[in-house]
């Protein structure tokens, strides 16, 4: 069974205090790993897709990396507006030509001013 | 680009009634649409996958006769919760995909069944 585990469940940082979120996965036939940001009461907002070990992607204060077993979302000098739940999802084949996402439970990030 | 809308954003209904939720891709044609359910402080759980013009594929444990999905066009999918009960109260989110890669999510619909 495909499994995605995110840690920590919650993280509280001071503004400017850099840190990393972890996403470890056990899947058969990984096609891609996705990071999303979700604000309370909203749908997830797409951040990154990573396809192969060693790949890195950056967007503003965020950088995502991928190994064969886990992915990290590094947050450099975070600001209060970075506060959100960050979701990791793995994409696997679900039959025919369809692919589906299996999500982790997310990391709730709070950045205090 | 890649904007997905949902309507309504919230709905309250009485037990036993049916509720329809619409999901639209506004600026692209979605070959595949997905429906998820999210309970408080839980992650997204995939309910079903639908391709335009085809029957939806439901995940194990999801009752297809209770959660009716119609994907009539490349920009519109609907989820109808039939004979809703309080345990169906949840946050329902759709997503749309242009190809087999990135899914873009709608803002979600909060369903409360009294």
Interface residues (C-beta under 8 A of the other chain):
Chain A: X32 X34 X36 X41 X42 X43 X44 X45 X46 X49 X87 X89 X91 X94 X95 X97 X98 X99 X100 X101 X102 X103 X104 X105 X106
Chain B: X2 X4 X6 X32 X34 X42 X43 X44 X45 X46 X49 X51 X57 X91 X93 X95 X100 X101 X102 X103 X104 X105 X106 X107 X108 X110
